[in-house]
Amino acid sequence: MNTLICGSMAYDTIMVFHDQFKKHILPEQLHILNVAFLVPTMRREYGGCAGNIAYNLKLLGGNPLIMATVGDDFEPYAARLDRLALDRTHIRHVPGSFTGQAFITTDLDDNQITAFHPGAMGYSEQNQVGQAANVTLGIVSPDGRDGMIQHARQFQEAGIPFVFDPGQGMPMFGGEDLLNFIEQATYVTVNDYEAKLLQDKTGRNIAEIAGQVKALIMTLGGEGSVIYTEGKEIRIPGVKAAEVLDPTGCGDAYRAGLLHGIQSGWDWETTGRLASLLGSLKIASRGGQNHAPTRDELSAQFRLHFGYDLVL
């Protein structure tokens, strides 16, 4: 059983300014803002929603297929995927473009200034869901606007259940677009802030949206998550992280847990708990793809936190 992960592949360049932004930005001069920050600390991470979700799903023993568009600079990422045995058959190179890039500058108060260049993501509609074989579940995560619309329609037309995960792509869509996604999707997943945006844009409340899909999953950060399904609200507890280092990619780790549980036919309580555990393990490491627990370690952690066995 293959899980098709439609979404972005990106490099995250993270720089640390060893001071506070507020000391160097004059509020009364914002109309002529011209500042430069010395960033002696910098690292480059592998990211993108599709890349992060696939990485976590592979840890769980799943069979992720990444469907994404990338640029001329993708070779280091391609080599990493090969080392991880992650299939890249459906990663399309768009000549003359860059792979998606996030440039994040953080100060000592954990404030962030981010610039994002979508690059090849703007050509994601060149990929077709039907090009992937033996797919039994999919996800439409943040990507190019046209690609997200097209892939959702193609999943529905092919009769393949899929998760709609608007994430940071939410601002690209109006209420009618989002209602179309919900009508086509089998599942919807959002965080609490995105849930508010989704309700504002569609004019429908959480219960109404949940009634249109098999399940609506809303994450609540450290407070856990809520799964709305069949008229019920299933509360999933958060898992206390060993250390809180970097939230980048936590939502993607959670979504990988959801996908694995759905593919495995588990109940929502177990599926949500696995997703919660993955998010907790991710936040204890920097970057979206540097945590590497074995399946045995994941099973042991699951029993430690939830009191029953889960065989991965």
BAFI-494634 format. One line per field, with one value per residue (C-alpha): chain; x, y, z; residue in one letter. Coordinates in Angstrom, 2 decimals, padded with zeros to 5 digits. Layout:
<rs>
bami = (A / ...)
x = (X / ...)
y = (Y / ...)
z = (Z / ...)
loro = (a / ...)
</rs>
This chain:
<rs>
bami = (A / A / A / A / A / A / A / A / A / A / A / A / A / A / A / A / A / A / A / A / A / A / A / A / A / A / A / A / A / A / A / A / A / A / A / A / A / A / A / A / A / A / A / A / A / A / A / A / A / A / A / A / A / A / A / A / A / A / A / A / A / A / A / A / A / A / A / A / A / A / A / A / A / A / A / A / A / A / A / A / A / A / A / A / A / A / A / A / A / A / A / A / A / A / A / A / A / A / A / A / A / A / A / A / A / A / A / A / A / A / A / A / A / A / A / A / A / A / A / A / A / A / A / A / A / A / A / A / A / A / A / A / A / A / A / A / A / A / A / A / A / A / A / A / A / A / A / A / A / A / A / A / A / A / A / A / A / A / A / A / A / A / A / A / A / A / A / A / A / A / A / A / A / A / A / A / A / A / A / A / A / A / A / A / A / A / A / A / A / A / A / A / A / A / A / A / A / A / A / A / A / A / A / A / A / A / A / A / A / A / A / A / A / A / A / A / A / A / A / A / A / A / A / A / A / A / A / A / A / A / A / A / A / A / A / A / A / A / A / A / A / A / A / A / A / A / A / A / A / A / A / A / A / A / A / A / A / A / A / A / A / A / A / A / A / A / A / A / A / A / A / A / A / A / A / A / A / A / A / A / A / A / A / A / A / A / A / A / A / A / A / A / A / A / A / A / A / A / A / A / A / A / A / A / A / A / A / A / A / A / A / A)
x = (000.00 / 001.54 / 000.74 / 001.07 / 002.43 / 001.63 / 003.36 / 006.49 / 010.17 / 012.31 / 015.57 / 015.34 / 018.24 / 018.15 / 020.26 / 020.61 / 021.07 / 022.83 / 020.82 / 017.23 / 015.54 / 013.76 / 017.06 / 017.79 / 014.37 / 013.11 / 009.29 / 009.08 / 011.24 / 009.43 / 008.44 / 012.12 / 013.25 / 016.76 / 018.50 / 021.11 / 021.69 / 025.00 / 024.22 / 027.34 / 025.28 / 023.69 / 022.55 / 020.73 / 018.07 / 016.10 / 012.41 / 009.19 / 005.90 / 006.10 / 009.72 / 009.03 / 005.87 / 007.54 / 010.59 / 008.41 / 006.19 / 009.29 / 010.40 / 007.10 / 007.60 / 005.19 / 005.57 / 005.51 / 005.69 / 006.63 / 004.97 / 006.61 / 008.41 / 012.01 / 014.70 / 018.24 / 019.70 / 017.98 / 020.92 / 021.99 / 018.41 / 018.09 / 021.21 / 019.72 / 016.47 / 018.45 / 020.35 / 017.03 / 015.54 / 012.74 / 011.27 / 011.63 / 010.05 / 007.37 / 009.64 / 009.76 / 012.70 / 011.70 / 014.73 / 015.69 / 014.06 / 015.12 / 013.76 / 011.55 / 013.62 / 012.86 / 015.30 / 014.64 / 016.43 / 015.82 / 016.84 / 017.59 / 013.90 / 012.92 / 011.31 / 011.61 / 011.84 / 011.18 / 011.38 / 010.06 / 010.73 / 008.36 / 010.43 / 009.52 / 006.43 / 004.70 / 004.75 / 003.29 / 000.28 / 002.64 / 002.41 / -000.62 / -001.94 / -002.66 / 001.05 / 001.59 / 000.76 / -000.84 / -001.83 / -004.42 / -004.20 / -002.98 / -002.48 / -002.67 / -000.35 / 000.91 / 002.23 / 001.57 / -002.05 / -002.99 / -001.28 / -003.23 / -006.54 / -005.69 / -004.38 / -007.45 / -009.71 / -007.61 / -007.68 / -011.45 / -011.88 / -009.64 / -011.61 / -008.50 / -009.18 / -007.03 / -006.24 / -006.61 / -003.90 / -004.06 / -001.41 / 000.44 / -001.21 / -004.55 / -004.16 / -004.03 / -007.66 / -011.02 / -014.04 / -015.43 / -012.06 / -011.86 / -015.41 / -014.50 / -011.48 / -013.63 / -016.26 / -013.59 / -011.52 / -011.96 / -010.17 / -009.17 / -006.32 / -005.53 / -003.99 / -006.12 / -005.22 / -005.87 / -009.19 / -010.27 / -009.24 / -011.06 / -014.26 / -013.97 / -013.35 / -016.02 / -018.66 / -019.05 / -018.24 / -016.08 / -019.04 / -020.42 / -017.05 / -016.46 / -019.87 / -018.72 / -015.68 / -014.83 / -012.73 / -011.50 / -008.29 / -007.28 / -003.92 / -003.49 / 000.28 / 001.45 / -002.18 / -002.63 / -005.31 / -009.00 / -010.44 / -014.00 / -015.56 / -019.08 / -020.46 / -017.89 / -014.96 / -011.99 / -009.42 / -005.84 / -003.39 / -000.14 / 003.15 / 005.64 / 008.82 / 012.18 / 013.34 / 011.74 / 014.30 / 012.56 / 008.87 / 009.76 / 008.15 / 006.15 / 002.88 / 004.32 / 005.45 / 001.94 / 000.43 / 002.70 / 001.31 / -002.23 / -001.48 / 000.13 / -002.77 / -005.33 / -003.40 / -003.12 / -006.85 / -006.32 / -008.92 / -008.69 / -007.50 / -004.42 / -003.83 / -003.95 / -001.65 / 000.98 / 000.74 / 001.11 / 004.15 / 005.88 / 005.35 / 006.85 / 009.92 / 010.45 / 010.34 / 013.28 / 015.61 / 016.52 / 015.26 / 012.40 / 014.27 / 016.99 / 015.11 / 015.65 / 013.98 / 013.77 / 010.38 / 011.24 / 012.07 / 008.81 / 006.85 / 008.59 / 007.85 / 004.23 / 003.85 / 005.63 / 003.28 / 000.00 / 000.21 / -000.46 / 001.47 / 001.65 / 003.50 / 004.90)
y = (000.00 / 003.29 / 006.69 / 009.56 / 012.72 / 015.78 / 018.90 / 020.98 / 020.12 / 022.91 / 023.95 / 025.80 / 028.17 / 029.16 / 032.03 / 033.27 / 036.95 / 037.12 / 040.09 / 041.36 / 042.75 / 045.38 / 047.06 / 047.66 / 048.49 / 051.99 / 052.00 / 055.62 / 054.85 / 051.79 / 053.69 / 053.86 / 050.54 / 049.55 / 047.16 / 044.42 / 041.73 / 039.95 / 036.22 / 034.29 / 031.12 / 029.50 / 026.03 / 024.54 / 021.92 / 019.66 / 020.44 / 021.08 / 019.53 / 016.56 / 015.86 / 016.02 / 013.90 / 011.25 / 011.15 / 010.48 / 007.97 / 006.04 / 005.91 / 004.20 / 001.58 / 003.13 / 003.35 / 007.05 / 008.31 / 011.99 / 014.03 / 017.43 / 019.84 / 020.93 / 023.12 / 022.95 / 022.97 / 019.77 / 017.37 / 017.40 / 016.69 / 013.96 / 012.26 / 012.38 / 010.80 / 008.01 / 007.35 / 007.16 / 004.85 / 007.36 / 006.95 / 010.05 / 008.73 / 011.43 / 014.36 / 016.47 / 018.72 / 022.12 / 023.49 / 027.08 / 027.20 / 026.91 / 024.37 / 026.07 / 028.09 / 029.44 / 031.94 / 032.33 / 034.76 / 034.28 / 036.62 / 035.80 / 036.27 / 033.63 / 036.27 / 035.34 / 037.13 / 034.74 / 035.09 / 032.25 / 031.67 / 029.03 / 028.46 / 025.19 / 024.77 / 027.09 / 024.26 / 021.54 / 021.12 / 019.42 / 016.31 / 014.06 / 011.80 / 009.12 / 008.80 / 006.98 / 003.28 / 001.27 / 004.32 / 003.63 / 006.90 / 010.42 / 013.85 / 017.29 / 019.45 / 023.00 / 023.38 / 025.53 / 026.75 / 025.15 / 021.91 / 021.61 / 022.20 / 019.74 / 016.98 / 017.12 / 016.74 / 013.90 / 011.99 / 012.28 / 011.23 / 008.21 / 007.19 / 007.45 / 008.70 / 011.67 / 014.14 / 017.85 / 019.73 / 023.44 / 024.57 / 027.72 / 027.51 / 028.65 / 032.34 / 031.29 / 030.16 / 031.82 / 030.34 / 028.66 / 027.02 / 025.67 / 024.34 / 022.48 / 020.92 / 019.84 / 018.34 / 016.32 / 015.28 / 012.26 / 013.86 / 017.43 / 018.36 / 021.84 / 023.44 / 025.59 / 028.86 / 027.38 / 026.05 / 029.62 / 030.78 / 027.88 / 028.74 / 032.45 / 031.83 / 029.17 / 030.55 / 027.08 / 025.98 / 023.01 / 020.69 / 021.50 / 020.95 / 017.72 / 016.48 / 016.59 / 014.31 / 011.09 / 013.01 / 016.52 / 016.59 / 019.78 / 020.02 / 022.18 / 022.38 / 021.11 / 020.60 / 017.64 / 017.43 / 016.82 / 014.43 / 015.15 / 012.06 / 010.62 / 013.32 / 012.63 / 014.63 / 012.42 / 014.17 / 013.12 / 014.02 / 015.80 / 014.06 / 016.02 / 016.44 / 015.55 / 018.97 / 021.79 / 022.80 / 023.50 / 023.30 / 023.24 / 020.19 / 019.08 / 019.34 / 017.27 / 014.58 / 014.52 / 014.11 / 011.17 / 009.47 / 010.13 / 008.67 / 005.57 / 004.95 / 005.38 / 003.03 / 000.49 / 000.61 / 001.64 / 003.35 / 007.13 / 007.03 / 004.99 / 006.90 / 010.25 / 009.07 / 007.89 / 011.23 / 013.10 / 011.03 / 011.74 / 015.47 / 015.34 / 013.43 / 015.86 / 019.01 / 017.68 / 017.97 / 020.80 / 020.75 / 018.79 / 015.57 / 014.98 / 012.83 / 009.14 / 006.80 / 003.14 / 001.44 / -000.50 / 002.77 / 004.30 / 001.30 / 001.53 / 005.27 / 004.63 / 002.11 / 004.45 / 007.35 / 005.58 / 002.31 / -000.18 / -001.83 / -000.69 / -002.84 / -000.90)
z = (000.00 / -001.10 / 000.40 / -002.07 / -000.42 / -002.56 / -001.30 / -001.12 / -001.03 / 000.37 / 001.94 / 005.25 / 005.88 / 009.55 / 010.85 / 014.42 / 015.23 / 018.60 / 019.84 / 019.84 / 016.74 / 018.82 / 019.65 / 015.98 / 014.51 / 015.24 / 015.31 / 014.20 / 011.14 / 009.81 / 006.66 / 005.68 / 007.16 / 006.07 / 008.45 / 008.27 / 010.89 / 011.40 / 011.70 / 012.75 / 013.29 / 010.25 / 009.25 / 006.30 / 006.84 / 004.53 / 004.70 / 002.86 / 003.94 / 001.55 / 002.47 / 006.20 / 006.07 / 003.92 / 006.22 / 009.27 / 007.49 / 006.44 / 010.10 / 010.87 / 008.19 / 005.69 / 001.91 / 001.06 / -002.52 / -002.78 / -005.52 / -005.82 / -008.13 / -007.52 / -009.06 / -010.40 / -006.87 / -005.73 / -006.06 / -002.36 / -001.32 / -003.97 / -002.62 / 000.89 / -000.29 / -001.93 / 001.31 / 003.16 / 000.50 / -000.14 / -003.61 / -005.81 / -009.00 / -008.84 / -007.95 / -011.10 / -011.95 / -013.35 / -015.29 / -014.62 / -011.19 / -007.57 / -005.11 / -002.53 / -000.06 / 003.40 / 004.89 / 008.60 / 010.91 / 014.63 / 017.44 / 021.08 / 022.00 / 019.42 / 017.20 / 013.54 / 010.21 / 007.35 / 003.58 / 001.44 / -002.25 / -003.70 / -006.83 / -008.54 / -006.34 / -008.78 / -011.32 / -009.10 / -011.41 / -013.88 / -011.69 / -011.99 / -009.22 / -011.83 / -012.56 / -009.24 / -008.98 / -006.17 / -004.14 / -001.45 / 000.51 / -000.19 / 001.29 / -000.30 / 001.79 / 001.11 / -002.44 / -005.49 / -005.61 / -008.93 / -007.99 / -004.73 / -006.51 / -009.25 / -006.99 / -004.74 / -007.75 / -009.13 / -005.83 / -005.74 / -009.37 / -008.81 / -005.72 / -003.52 / 000.03 / 000.97 / 003.72 / 002.98 / 004.89 / 003.92 / 006.42 / 005.43 / 002.02 / 003.51 / 002.46 / -001.22 / -001.15 / -000.77 / 000.94 / -002.18 / -002.91 / 000.62 / 000.50 / -002.69 / -000.98 / 001.98 / -000.33 / -002.16 / 000.86 / 003.10 / 006.05 / 006.98 / 009.33 / 010.68 / 013.74 / 016.03 / 014.27 / 010.84 / 012.12 / 012.93 / 009.47 / 007.85 / 009.71 / 008.90 / 005.21 / 004.69 / 007.06 / 008.58 / 012.10 / 013.08 / 013.60 / 010.14 / 008.45 / 010.38 / 009.26 / 005.63 / 006.10 / 007.89 / 010.39 / 011.07 / 013.10 / 014.95 / 016.68 / 019.79 / 020.18 / 023.54 / 024.61 / 022.28 / 019.61 / 018.98 / 016.41 / 015.31 / 013.77 / 013.50 / 015.77 / 018.51 / 019.86 / 020.68 / 022.87 / 022.25 / 025.04 / 024.29 / 024.99 / 027.08 / 025.06 / 026.55 / 025.37 / 023.38 / 020.76 / 017.45 / 016.41 / 012.70 / 011.13 / 014.20 / 012.30 / 009.47 / 011.92 / 013.39 / 009.92 / 009.18 / 012.28 / 011.05 / 007.64 / 009.12 / 011.47 / 008.68 / 006.38 / 009.18 / 009.97 / 013.59 / 015.76 / 016.08 / 019.70 / 018.77 / 015.53 / 017.33 / 020.11 / 017.63 / 015.81 / 019.10 / 020.06 / 016.74 / 017.12 / 020.61 / 019.45 / 016.59 / 018.72 / 020.76 / 017.75 / 015.41 / 011.83 / 010.36 / 009.60 / 012.21 / 014.72 / 013.97 / 016.48 / 015.50 / 015.36 / 018.51 / 020.28 / 019.07 / 020.36 / 023.73 / 023.97 / 023.05 / 025.87 / 028.31 / 027.61 / 026.92 / 028.84 / 026.07 / 023.27 / 019.69 / 017.18 / 014.25)
loro = (m / n / t / l / i / c / g / s / m / a / y / d / t / i / m / v / f / h / d / q / f / k / k / h / i / l / p / e / q / l / h / i / l / n / v / a / f / l / v / p / t / m / r / r / e / y / g / g / c / a / g / n / i / a / y / n / l / k / l / l / g / g / n / p / l / i / m / a / t / v / g / d / d / f / e / p / y / a / a / r / l / d / r / l / a / l / d / r / t / h / i / r / h / v / p / g / s / f / t / g / q / a / f / i / t / t / d / l / d / d / n / q / i / t / a / f / h / p / g / a / m / g / y / s / e / q / n / q / v / g / q / a / a / n / v / t / l / g / i / v / s / p / d / g / r / d / g / m / i / q / h / a / r / q / f / q / e / a / g / i / p / f / v / f / d / p / g / q / g / m / p / m / f / g / g / e / d / l / l / n / f / i / e / q / a / t / y / v / t / v / n / d / y / e / a / k / l / l / q / d / k / t / g / r / n / i / a / e / i / a / g / q / v / k / a / l / i / m / t / l / g / g / e / g / s / v / i / y / t / e / g / k / e / i / r / i / p / g / v / k / a / a / e / v / l / d / p / t / g / c / g / d / a / y / r / a / g / l / l / h / g / i / q / s / g / w / d / w / e / t / t / g / r / l / a / s / l / l / g / s / l / k / i / a / s / r / g / g / q / n / h / a / p / t / r / d / e / l / s / a / q / f / r / l / h / f / g / y / d / l / v / l)
</rs>
